Amino acid sequence: MYEGIPFILIYCVTATRKFRMMKMIIFTIVSLALLTLEVESTQRAELTIHEGPATFKETVVTDDKGEIEIIRTPAHNGRSAEVVLKNFKKGYRIIKFPAEKICLVLKLDKDDEKPKQLLKSIKQVGGNFRMNEYMVKHEQLLPIGPADSKSDGGKMSKKFCKGYTIHSTVAYQGNDLNAFVKKMLVEQMKDEEKINEAEVSDELVFLENEVMAEEKDPEITEAKAEEKDPEITPKKPASDKTIGKRQTSVPNTIISCTKKNANTAMTECNGDVRKLYNRCDFKAATGCTYSVDCKFDATKTHGITCSETHVYNSVFCCDWFCNQ
């Protein structure tokens, strides 16, 4: 009657050992990745997320000094897998999309939580991301050219993103990406003296006001957004007067979705930047990460209050046109 029991016990013990061994192998792989990045020893935590039909774990690994952090979020609900390396000592982060073979090098976000605080907070919530109430951030990522191979982030990206296309990147979290991008381009042209300052001064003031107005209004409606779509209602140039010599060459830093880059559009506009407009669209990848931050709060029963944040990271490109 009990002849099969020893076999069952042996099988269960073996299966349990195999499961533990797999977890150790995964942890060892992530730890070796950090060692490759010149990190001596590591700490690890997992955050379980239940989002719609998907249940998955985000892995956070940090060094003991609290200077470097790697967050791994698997693909889920149509979004790409994402790996983020943050260097808090040097002030940069690298976002890697394995499926698309894209790596983005950019500055740390001012709200990025320190590694030790993130690990502590994950433990305080029992390793579970609470979906009933959390903040949402949308980062619109703009590749602006090859990463600087001499910068700290550029050097690390060579190791962290071997075999990937690596871009220097700017992140924007406002509501008028098109105005932000044009303002960035015009300012760069002005700095490189590729444009007449008198001709562009009104355009810069206009763009600055537009970007600021949108950032102050987080509840922008879809209808209002459509009204600002340059394909529906392209902005009219402030004036048709020509002041000084115009340049049709512009810095080609913003990655274009098609062949409609800024140089082509500026040639069509005969060098008049006021007639230049752009449309930025989702490009190749969108991923996300999750974080939790627990702080002391004397008013709470357990003495702490925790806030969860869901950050969407979407890669954009921009095409350029001339409003003739």
Residue pairs with C-beta under 8 A, 6 or more apart in sequence:
27 44
30 42
30 44
30 59
30 61
30 70
30 72
31 42
31 44
31 61
33 61
33 70
34 42
34 61
34 63
34 68
34 70
36 159
37 68
37 85
37 156
37 159
37 160
39 63
39 68
40 63
40 64
41 63
41 64
42 61
42 62
42 63
42 64
43 61
43 62
43 63
43 64
43 119
44 59
44 60
44 61
44 62
45 59
45 60
45 118
45 119
45 122
45 123
45 127
46 57
46 58
46 59
46 60
46 122
46 127
47 57
47 58
47 60
47 122
47 127
47 128
47 129
47 290
47 291
47 292
48 55
48 56
48 57
48 127
48 128
48 129
49 55
49 56
49 57
49 58
49 76
49 129
49 131
49 290
50 129
50 131
51 76
51 77
51 131
52 77
53 77
54 76
54 77
56 73
56 74
56 76
57 74
58 71
58 72
58 73
58 74
58 129
58 289
58 290
59 71
59 72
60 69
60 70
60 71
60 115
60 118
60 119
60 122
61 69
61 70
61 72
62 68
62 69
62 70
62 115
62 116
62 118
62 119
63 69
63 115
66 88
66 114
66 115
66 116
67 87
67 88
67 89
67 115
68 85
68 86
68 87
68 88
68 89
68 115
69 84
69 85
69 86
69 88
69 115
69 118
70 83
70 84
70 85
70 86
71 82
71 83
71 84
71 86
71 289
72 81
72 82
72 83
73 81
73 82
73 83
73 287
73 288
73 289
73 290
74 81
75 81
75 99
79 286
79 287
79 288
80 97
80 98
80 99
80 100
80 285
80 286
80 287
81 97
81 98
81 99
81 287
82 95
82 96
82 97
82 287
82 288
82 289
82 313
83 95
83 96
83 98
84 93
84 94
84 95
84 96
84 289
85 93
85 94
85 96
85 156
85 160
86 92
86 93
86 108
86 112
86 115
87 93
87 108
87 152
87 153
87 156
88 108
88 112
88 114
88 115
90 152
90 153
91 107
91 108
91 152
92 105
92 106
92 107
92 108
92 151
92 152
92 153
92 156
93 105
93 106
93 107
93 108
93 109
93 112
93 153
94 103
94 104
94 105
94 106
94 153
94 156
94 157
94 160
94 161
95 103
95 104
95 106
95 141
95 169
95 287
95 313
96 102
96 103
96 104
96 160
96 161
96 164
97 103
97 284
97 285
97 287
97 315
99 285
100 284
100 285
101 163
101 164
101 165
102 164
102 165
102 167
102 284
102 285
102 315
103 147
103 157
103 160
103 161
103 164
103 165
103 166
103 167
104 141
104 143
104 166
104 167
104 169
104 315
105 147
105 151
105 153
105 154
105 157
105 166
105 167
105 168
105 169
106 141
106 153
106 168
106 169
106 170
106 171
107 171
109 139
109 171
113 121
113 291
113 293
117 293
118 291
118 292
118 293
120 294
121 291
121 292
121 293
121 294
121 306
122 292
124 292
124 294
124 304
124 306
125 292
125 294
125 306
129 290
129 292
129 308
130 306
130 308
133 308
134 307
134 308
134 309
134 310
135 307
135 308
135 309
135 310
136 309
136 310
136 311
136 312
137 173
137 309
137 310
137 311
137 312
138 173
138 312
138 314
139 171
139 172
139 173
139 311
139 312
139 313
139 314
140 171
140 172
140 173
140 177
140 280
140 314
140 316
141 169
141 170
141 171
141 313
141 314
141 315
141 316
142 169
142 170
142 171
142 172
142 177
142 181
142 254
142 255
142 280
142 316
142 318
143 167
143 168
143 169
143 255
143 315
143 317
144 167
144 168
144 169
144 170
144 253
144 254
144 255
145 167
145 168
145 253
145 255
146 166
146 167
146 168
147 153
147 154
147 157
147 166
147 167
147 168
148 154
148 168
149 155
149 158
154 166
154 168
157 166
158 166
167 255
170 184
172 180
174 180
174 211
174 214
174 215
175 214
175 215
175 217
175 218
175 220
175 225
176 210
176 211
176 214
176 228
177 280
177 316
178 228
178 230
178 277
178 278
178 279
178 280
178 318
179 207
179 210
179 211
179 214
179 228
180 211
181 254
181 278
181 280
181 318
182 207
182 276
182 277
182 278
183 204
183 207
183 208
183 211
184 254
185 250
185 251
185 253
185 254
185 262
185 278
186 195
186 200
186 203
186 204
186 207
186 273
187 204
188 251
188 253
189 195
189 200
189 247
189 250
189 251
189 273
190 197
190 200
190 204
192 251
194 247
194 249
194 250
194 251
195 246
195 247
195 273
196 243
196 244
196 245
196 246
198 243
198 244
199 242
199 243
199 244
199 246
199 272
199 273
199 274
200 273
200 274
202 238
202 239
202 274
203 238
203 273
203 274
206 238
214 220
226 232
227 233
229 279
230 277
230 278
230 279
230 321
230 323
231 279
234 277
234 321
234 323
235 277
235 323
236 323
237 272
237 274
237 275
237 323
238 274
239 274
242 272
246 270
246 271
246 272
247 266
247 271
248 263
248 266
248 267
248 269
248 270
248 271
249 263
249 266
250 262
250 263
250 266
251 262
252 261
252 262
252 263
254 261
254 262
254 278
254 317
254 318
255 283
255 317
255 318
256 262
256 317
256 318
256 319
256 320
257 281
257 283
257 317
257 318
257 319
258 319
260 319
260 320
260 321
261 319
261 320
262 276
262 278
262 320
264 320
265 276
265 320
265 321
265 322
266 273
266 276
266 320
266 322
268 322
268 324
269 275
269 276
269 322
269 323
269 324
275 322
275 323
275 324
276 320
276 321
276 322
276 323
277 320
277 321
277 322
277 323
278 318
278 319
278 320
278 321
279 318
279 319
279 321
280 316
280 317
280 318
280 319
281 316
281 317
281 318
281 319
282 314
282 315
282 316
283 315
283 316
283 317
284 315
285 314
285 315
286 312
286 313
286 314
286 315
287 312
287 313
288 310
288 311
288 312
288 313
289 310
289 311
289 313
290 308
290 309
290 310
290 311
291 308
291 309
291 311
292 306
292 307
292 308
292 309
293 306
293 307
293 309
294 304
294 305
294 306
294 307
295 304
295 305
295 306
296 303
296 304
297 303
297 304
297 305
